Amino acid sequence: MAKQEPEAVRADTVSAKLKKPHRHRGIHYPAGAEVKLTKAQAERLTRREVI
């Protein structure tokens, strides 16, 4: 059986497309990559103009 995330976790996630290349925890994401983020992460990346 697949593990399901709690409702609160799913409600706080957003999907975004990167404007610039980005690296997180050693993983390189190219510009245009579609990523799932929390609202707090999305706000920080928006201020840095990454998304």
For each residue, the residues with C-beta under 8 A, 3 or more apart:
1:
2:
3:
4:
5: 9 10
6: 9 10
7: 10 11
8: 11 12
9: 5 6 12 13
10: 5 6 7 13
11: 7 8
12: 8 9 38 39
13: 9 10 36 37 38 39
14: 36 37 38 39 42
15: 34 35 36 37
16: 34 35 36 37 42 45 51
17: 32 33 34 35 51
18: 21 22 29 30 31 32 33 35 50 51
19: 31 49 50 51
20: 31 49 50
21: 18 28 29 30 31
22: 18 28 29 33 45 50
23: 26 27 28 29
24: 27 29
25:
26: 23
27: 23 24
28: 21 22 23
29: 18 21 22 23 24 33 35
30: 18 21 33
31: 18 19 20 21
32: 17 18
33: 17 18 22 29 30
34: 15 16 17
35: 15 16 17 18 29
36: 13 14 15 16
37: 13 14 15 16 41 42 45 51
38: 12 13 14 41 42
39: 12 13 14 42 43
40: 43 44
41: 37 38 44 45
42: 14 16 37 38 39 45 46 51
43: 39 40 46 47
44: 40 41 47 48
45: 16 22 37 41 42 48 50 51
46: 42 43 49 50 51
47: 43 44
48: 44 45
49: 19 20 46
50: 18 19 20 22 45 46
51: 16 17 18 19 37 42 45 46
